[in-house]
Amino acid sequence: MSLAAKAQDAWVRNSHTCLHPEASPSTCSSGIIDSHTVQRKGGLAAIAENNHVLSPRRGIQDIEKNRGKIIPARIGLRDASTFPGFCSTHDAQMFKPVEQAGASLDRLNAFLLSFRAIAYEYVMKQLALASYPVQRDNTDCGANFQQQVIAQELLYGRNEGAKRAIADLNRLRIVYGDAYKSGNFADFKVYGITFDSVLPFVASGAFLPEFDFNGNPIQILGTKSEVDEVAFNVTVLENVTVGVFGWWGKPQGPAHRFVDSFVSLPDEAKLTVLAACAFEYLENLYLRESWWNSLSPDEKLSCDDLIHSGMGQERSPAALRNQRVPLPAAKIVATLDCRPKAGSD
Protein backbone atom coordinates (compact mmCIF):
# COMPACT_ATOMS: atom_id res chain seq x y z
CA MET A 1 0.00 0.00 0.00
CA SER A 2 1.38 3.42 -0.97
CA LEU A 3 1.86 6.21 1.57
CA ALA A 4 -1.07 8.12 0.06
CA ALA A 5 -3.29 5.05 0.28
CA LYS A 6 -2.26 4.54 3.90
CA ALA A 7 -3.18 8.15 4.69
CA GLN A 8 -6.58 7.68 3.07
CA ASP A 9 -7.14 4.41 4.90
CA ALA A 10 -6.30 6.12 8.18
CA TRP A 11 -8.90 8.82 7.48
CA VAL A 12 -11.56 6.19 6.84
CA ARG A 13 -10.70 4.31 10.05
CA ASN A 14 -10.23 7.29 12.33
CA SER A 15 -12.36 10.15 11.02
CA HIS A 16 -15.02 8.88 8.63
CA THR A 17 -18.54 7.97 9.70
CA CYS A 18 -21.52 6.51 7.87
CA LEU A 19 -23.16 9.09 5.59
CA HIS A 20 -26.71 7.92 6.20
CA PRO A 21 -28.82 10.91 7.37
CA GLU A 22 -29.73 9.09 10.58
CA ALA A 23 -26.34 7.52 11.26
CA SER A 24 -25.39 7.15 14.91
CA PRO A 25 -23.51 4.72 17.14
CA SER A 26 -26.82 3.10 18.08
CA THR A 27 -28.17 2.68 14.53
CA CYS A 28 -25.01 1.89 12.53
CA SER A 29 -23.31 -1.47 12.18
CA SER A 30 -19.61 -1.40 12.93
CA GLY A 31 -17.25 -0.09 10.29
CA ILE A 32 -17.67 1.52 6.89
CA ILE A 33 -18.04 -0.79 3.91
CA ASP A 34 -17.18 -0.30 0.26
CA SER A 35 -20.50 0.84 -1.18
CA HIS A 36 -21.23 0.54 -4.90
CA THR A 37 -22.22 3.79 -6.59
CA VAL A 38 -23.52 1.84 -9.59
CA GLN A 39 -25.59 -1.20 -8.60
CA ARG A 40 -23.42 -4.29 -8.78
CA LYS A 41 -26.28 -6.65 -9.71
CA GLY A 42 -27.96 -4.19 -12.03
CA GLY A 43 -25.89 -1.58 -13.77
CA LEU A 44 -22.46 -3.19 -13.57
CA ALA A 45 -23.60 -6.75 -14.20
CA ALA A 46 -25.53 -5.59 -17.27
CA ILE A 47 -22.35 -4.52 -19.06
CA ALA A 48 -19.89 -7.00 -17.50
CA GLU A 49 -18.11 -9.79 -19.32
CA ASN A 50 -16.52 -12.57 -17.27
CA ASN A 51 -17.45 -10.55 -14.16
CA HIS A 52 -15.23 -7.65 -15.26
CA VAL A 53 -15.68 -4.19 -16.72
CA LEU A 54 -13.18 -1.61 -17.98
CA SER A 55 -12.28 1.44 -15.89
CA PRO A 56 -10.70 4.56 -17.42
CA ARG A 57 -9.83 5.70 -13.89
CA ARG A 58 -7.80 2.55 -13.29
CA GLY A 59 -6.11 3.13 -16.64
CA ILE A 60 -4.79 6.47 -15.41
CA GLN A 61 -2.27 4.53 -13.29
CA ASP A 62 -0.50 3.51 -16.51
CA ILE A 63 -0.77 6.86 -18.29
CA GLU A 64 3.01 7.37 -18.35
CA LYS A 65 3.68 3.86 -19.63
CA ASN A 66 1.04 4.38 -22.33
CA ARG A 67 2.63 7.66 -23.47
CA GLY A 68 -0.10 9.93 -22.20
CA LYS A 69 -3.04 7.83 -23.32
CA ILE A 70 -5.64 6.63 -20.87
CA ILE A 71 -6.28 3.00 -21.77
CA PRO A 72 -9.17 1.61 -19.70
CA ALA A 73 -8.08 -1.31 -17.50
CA ARG A 74 -10.03 -4.34 -16.28
CA ILE A 75 -11.61 -4.35 -12.85
CA GLY A 76 -13.80 -6.94 -11.14
CA LEU A 77 -17.41 -6.22 -10.26
CA ARG A 78 -16.69 -6.52 -6.56
CA ASP A 79 -14.30 -3.55 -6.73
CA ALA A 80 -15.83 -1.45 -9.51
CA SER A 81 -17.56 1.79 -8.53
CA THR A 82 -16.98 1.31 -4.78
CA PHE A 83 -16.22 3.93 -2.14
CA PRO A 84 -16.23 3.93 1.67
CA GLY A 85 -19.60 5.57 2.15
CA PHE A 86 -21.94 3.80 4.55
CA CYS A 87 -22.12 1.10 7.17
CA SER A 88 -23.52 -2.22 5.91
CA THR A 89 -26.86 -1.77 7.68
CA HIS A 90 -27.62 1.64 6.22
CA ASP A 91 -26.19 0.86 2.79
CA ALA A 92 -28.57 -2.10 2.44
CA GLN A 93 -31.51 -0.29 4.02
CA MET A 94 -31.34 3.07 2.27
CA PHE A 95 -30.68 1.89 -1.28
CA LYS A 96 -32.88 -1.21 -1.31
CA PRO A 97 -35.56 0.44 -3.53
CA VAL A 98 -33.09 1.08 -6.35
CA GLU A 99 -31.08 -2.12 -5.85
CA GLN A 100 -33.92 -4.65 -5.84
CA ALA A 101 -34.97 -6.59 -8.92
CA GLY A 102 -37.53 -4.75 -11.01
CA ALA A 103 -36.55 -1.30 -9.72
CA SER A 104 -37.78 1.39 -12.10
CA LEU A 105 -36.90 5.00 -12.74
CA ASP A 106 -39.13 7.06 -10.47
CA ARG A 107 -38.54 10.12 -8.32
CA LEU A 108 -37.49 8.16 -5.24
CA ASN A 109 -34.95 6.05 -7.11
CA ALA A 110 -33.64 9.11 -8.91
CA PHE A 111 -33.22 10.73 -5.49
CA LEU A 112 -31.34 7.73 -4.12
CA LEU A 113 -29.03 7.52 -7.13
CA SER A 114 -28.34 11.25 -6.85
CA PHE A 115 -27.74 11.15 -3.10
CA ARG A 116 -25.24 8.33 -3.56
CA ALA A 117 -23.46 10.24 -6.34
CA ILE A 118 -23.11 13.27 -4.04
CA ALA A 119 -21.87 11.04 -1.19
CA TYR A 120 -19.27 9.55 -3.54
CA GLU A 121 -17.95 12.97 -4.56
CA TYR A 122 -17.85 14.08 -0.92
CA VAL A 123 -15.78 11.06 0.13
CA MET A 124 -13.42 11.31 -2.85
CA LYS A 125 -12.65 14.93 -1.98
CA GLN A 126 -12.05 13.93 1.64
CA LEU A 127 -9.65 11.22 0.50
CA ALA A 128 -7.82 13.74 -1.68
CA LEU A 129 -7.49 16.03 1.33
CA ALA A 130 -6.20 13.18 3.51
CA SER A 131 -3.45 12.29 1.02
CA TYR A 132 -2.30 15.89 0.44
CA PRO A 133 0.46 15.96 3.15
CA VAL A 134 2.00 12.80 1.69
CA GLN A 135 1.90 14.16 -1.85
CA ARG A 136 3.23 17.54 -0.71
CA ASP A 137 6.23 15.96 1.01
CA ASN A 138 7.09 13.33 -1.60
CA THR A 139 5.87 14.26 -5.06
CA ASP A 140 8.73 16.50 -6.12
CA CYS A 141 11.63 14.64 -4.54
CA GLY A 142 14.68 14.92 -6.80
CA ALA A 143 13.18 17.67 -8.96
CA ASN A 144 14.88 21.01 -9.54
CA PHE A 145 13.61 24.17 -7.84
CA GLN A 146 11.43 25.34 -10.72
CA GLN A 147 9.81 21.92 -11.06
CA GLN A 148 9.21 21.84 -7.31
CA VAL A 149 7.48 25.22 -7.43
CA ILE A 150 5.19 24.12 -10.26
CA ALA A 151 4.37 20.82 -8.53
CA GLN A 152 3.69 22.44 -5.16
CA GLU A 153 1.50 25.15 -6.65
CA LEU A 154 -0.53 22.52 -8.47
CA LEU A 155 -0.93 20.39 -5.35
CA TYR A 156 -1.82 23.42 -3.21
CA GLY A 157 -4.45 24.51 -5.71
CA ARG A 158 -6.00 21.05 -5.79
CA ASN A 159 -6.01 20.91 -2.00
CA GLU A 160 -7.74 24.28 -1.68
CA GLY A 161 -10.23 23.20 -4.34
CA ALA A 162 -10.94 20.02 -2.39
CA LYS A 163 -11.61 22.05 0.78
CA ARG A 164 -14.09 24.28 -1.02
CA ALA A 165 -15.76 21.31 -2.70
CA ILE A 166 -16.13 19.53 0.64
CA ALA A 167 -17.92 22.55 2.11
CA ASP A 168 -20.29 22.73 -0.87
CA LEU A 169 -20.92 18.98 -0.91
CA ASN A 170 -21.47 18.84 2.84
CA ARG A 171 -24.10 21.57 2.57
CA LEU A 172 -25.78 19.63 -0.22
CA ARG A 173 -25.50 16.36 1.70
CA ILE A 174 -27.49 17.94 4.54
CA VAL A 175 -30.19 19.05 2.09
CA TYR A 176 -30.49 15.50 0.77
CA GLY A 177 -30.49 14.12 4.30
CA ASP A 178 -33.26 16.42 5.49
CA ALA A 179 -35.41 15.46 2.51
CA TYR A 180 -34.81 11.76 3.13
CA LYS A 181 -35.75 12.02 6.81
CA SER A 182 -38.91 14.00 6.08
CA GLY A 183 -39.88 11.97 3.02
CA ASN A 184 -40.55 15.25 1.20
CA PHE A 185 -38.92 15.29 -2.25
CA ALA A 186 -41.03 18.10 -3.69
CA ASP A 187 -38.06 20.46 -4.07
CA PHE A 188 -35.81 17.81 -5.58
CA LYS A 189 -35.61 18.21 -9.35
CA VAL A 190 -35.15 15.32 -11.76
CA TYR A 191 -34.85 14.80 -15.45
CA GLY A 192 -34.35 11.24 -16.61
CA ILE A 193 -34.53 9.37 -19.89
CA THR A 194 -35.03 5.66 -20.52
CA PHE A 195 -33.64 3.94 -23.59
CA ASP A 196 -34.88 0.80 -25.31
CA SER A 197 -31.69 -1.21 -24.77
CA VAL A 198 -28.60 -1.60 -22.60
CA LEU A 199 -25.79 0.73 -23.60
CA PRO A 200 -22.14 -0.35 -23.09
CA PHE A 201 -21.31 2.07 -20.26
CA VAL A 202 -22.47 3.12 -16.78
CA ALA A 203 -21.38 6.06 -14.64
CA SER A 204 -22.13 7.92 -11.43
CA GLY A 205 -20.97 11.20 -9.95
CA ALA A 206 -21.64 14.92 -9.78
CA PHE A 207 -20.21 18.08 -11.27
CA LEU A 208 -20.56 21.87 -11.31
CA PRO A 209 -21.75 23.09 -14.73
CA GLU A 210 -20.31 26.46 -15.75
CA PHE A 211 -22.07 26.63 -19.12
CA ASP A 212 -25.23 25.21 -20.63
CA PHE A 213 -25.39 23.17 -23.83
CA ASN A 214 -25.83 26.32 -25.87
CA GLY A 215 -22.55 27.74 -24.59
CA ASN A 216 -24.16 30.28 -22.25
CA PRO A 217 -22.39 30.90 -18.92
CA ILE A 218 -24.59 29.89 -16.00
CA GLN A 219 -22.38 30.15 -12.91
CA ILE A 220 -18.88 31.25 -11.93
CA LEU A 221 -16.78 28.86 -9.88
CA GLY A 222 -14.01 29.77 -7.47
CA THR A 223 -16.00 32.37 -5.54
CA LYS A 224 -17.36 32.21 -2.02
CA SER A 225 -20.97 32.15 -3.23
CA GLU A 226 -22.92 28.91 -3.19
CA VAL A 227 -22.90 26.88 -6.39
CA ASP A 228 -25.30 24.42 -7.98
CA GLU A 229 -24.13 20.84 -8.26
CA VAL A 230 -25.72 18.36 -10.66
CA ALA A 231 -25.80 14.65 -9.77
CA PHE A 232 -25.54 12.49 -12.87
CA ASN A 233 -26.09 8.77 -13.26
CA VAL A 234 -26.16 6.40 -16.20
CA THR A 235 -27.17 2.92 -15.10
CA VAL A 236 -29.49 0.02 -15.89
CA LEU A 237 -32.98 -0.42 -14.46
CA GLU A 238 -35.49 -2.97 -15.67
CA ASN A 239 -32.92 -4.26 -18.17
CA VAL A 240 -32.52 -0.99 -20.07
CA THR A 241 -30.20 2.00 -19.72
CA VAL A 242 -31.40 5.14 -17.96
CA GLY A 243 -29.72 8.53 -17.71
CA VAL A 244 -30.65 10.72 -14.72
CA PHE A 245 -29.89 14.30 -13.71
CA GLY A 246 -30.79 15.28 -10.15
CA TRP A 247 -30.38 18.67 -8.49
CA TRP A 248 -31.59 21.25 -5.99
CA GLY A 249 -31.56 25.02 -6.30
CA LYS A 250 -33.72 27.82 -7.61
CA PRO A 251 -36.17 27.09 -10.43
CA GLN A 252 -34.17 29.18 -12.87
CA GLY A 253 -30.80 28.58 -11.24
CA PRO A 254 -27.64 27.23 -12.91
CA ALA A 255 -28.48 23.54 -12.53
CA HIS A 256 -31.99 24.02 -13.84
CA ARG A 257 -30.75 26.00 -16.85
CA PHE A 258 -28.10 23.38 -17.57
CA VAL A 259 -30.64 20.56 -17.63
CA ASP A 260 -33.15 22.67 -19.57
CA SER A 261 -30.58 23.10 -22.32
CA PHE A 262 -30.11 19.33 -22.43
CA VAL A 263 -33.86 18.75 -22.63
CA SER A 264 -34.08 21.17 -25.58
CA LEU A 265 -31.66 19.05 -27.65
CA PRO A 266 -33.18 16.84 -30.34
CA ASP A 267 -33.79 13.31 -29.08
CA GLU A 268 -31.33 11.90 -31.61
CA ALA A 269 -28.57 14.06 -30.08
CA LYS A 270 -29.27 13.22 -26.43
CA LEU A 271 -27.58 9.82 -26.48
CA THR A 272 -24.31 11.18 -27.86
CA VAL A 273 -24.34 14.11 -25.45
CA LEU A 274 -25.20 11.90 -22.48
CA ALA A 275 -22.21 9.68 -23.24
CA ALA A 276 -19.90 12.63 -23.85
CA CYS A 277 -20.95 14.10 -20.47
CA ALA A 278 -20.15 10.84 -18.71
CA PHE A 279 -16.74 10.54 -20.36
CA GLU A 280 -15.78 14.15 -19.72
CA TYR A 281 -17.30 14.98 -16.34
CA LEU A 282 -17.20 11.70 -14.40
CA GLU A 283 -14.16 9.64 -13.41
CA ASN A 284 -16.49 6.98 -12.00
CA LEU A 285 -17.14 5.46 -15.43
CA TYR A 286 -17.20 1.80 -16.53
CA LEU A 287 -17.28 0.22 -19.99
CA ARG A 288 -18.12 -3.10 -21.62
CA GLU A 289 -14.81 -4.61 -22.71
CA SER A 290 -15.93 -6.03 -26.08
CA TRP A 291 -17.45 -2.69 -27.05
CA TRP A 292 -14.24 -0.86 -26.26
CA ASN A 293 -12.16 -3.40 -28.14
CA SER A 294 -14.41 -3.02 -31.19
CA LEU A 295 -13.61 0.68 -31.56
CA SER A 296 -11.17 1.92 -34.14
CA PRO A 297 -7.98 3.74 -33.04
CA ASP A 298 -9.55 7.08 -34.01
CA GLU A 299 -12.71 6.32 -32.04
CA LYS A 300 -10.69 5.40 -28.97
CA LEU A 301 -8.69 8.60 -29.41
CA SER A 302 -11.92 10.60 -29.38
CA CYS A 303 -12.96 8.97 -26.10
CA ASP A 304 -9.47 9.52 -24.70
CA ASP A 305 -9.76 13.22 -25.60
CA LEU A 306 -12.98 13.50 -23.62
CA ILE A 307 -11.46 11.80 -20.58
CA HIS A 308 -8.36 14.01 -20.70
CA SER A 309 -10.51 17.13 -20.93
CA GLY A 310 -12.30 16.14 -17.76
CA MET A 311 -8.97 15.90 -15.90
CA GLY A 312 -8.66 19.66 -15.58
CA GLN A 313 -9.62 21.51 -18.74
CA GLU A 314 -13.32 20.92 -19.07
CA ARG A 315 -14.93 22.50 -22.09
CA SER A 316 -18.28 24.17 -22.46
CA PRO A 317 -21.00 21.52 -22.75
CA ALA A 318 -21.81 23.11 -26.12
CA ALA A 319 -18.59 21.52 -27.40
CA LEU A 320 -19.88 18.10 -26.36
CA ARG A 321 -22.61 18.37 -28.98
CA ASN A 322 -19.96 17.82 -31.62
CA GLN A 323 -18.23 14.94 -29.85
CA ARG A 324 -18.83 11.45 -31.10
CA VAL A 325 -18.82 8.50 -28.73
CA PRO A 326 -19.51 5.57 -31.10
CA LEU A 327 -22.46 3.81 -29.48
CA PRO A 328 -24.99 1.30 -30.76
CA ALA A 329 -28.29 2.82 -31.84
CA ALA A 330 -30.83 3.35 -29.06
CA LYS A 331 -34.14 5.17 -28.81
CA ILE A 332 -35.59 7.12 -25.92
CA VAL A 333 -38.80 5.39 -24.87
CA ALA A 334 -39.72 7.28 -21.68
CA THR A 335 -38.86 10.41 -19.71
CA LEU A 336 -39.09 11.35 -16.04
CA ASP A 337 -39.54 15.10 -15.88
CA CYS A 338 -39.76 16.64 -12.39
CA ARG A 339 -38.66 20.15 -13.23
CA PRO A 340 -40.39 23.33 -12.02
CA LYS A 341 -43.11 24.48 -14.35
CA ALA A 342 -42.58 27.66 -16.37
CA GLY A 343 -43.27 30.74 -14.30
CA SER A 344 -42.87 29.04 -10.90
CA ASP A 345 -40.91 30.88 -8.21
Secondary structure, DSSP 4 states (H G I P E B T S, - for coil): --HHHHHHHHHHHHT----STT--TTTSPSS-EEEESS-IIIIIHHH-BTTEEEEHHHHGGGTTTTTT----EEEETTTTTEEEEE-HHHHHHHTHHHHSTT----HHHHHHHHHHHHHHHHHHHHHHHHHHHHHHHHTTTT--HHHHHHHHHHHHHHHHHHHHHHHHHHHHHHHHHHHHHHT--TT-EEEEEEESS--SEEEEEEE--SB-TTS-B----SSSS----EEEEEEEETTEEEEEEEE-S-TTSHHHHHHHHHHTS-HHHHHHHHHHHHHHH-S-EEE-HHHHHHS-HHHHHHHHHHHHHTTT-PPPHHHHTT---------EEEEEEEPPPTT--
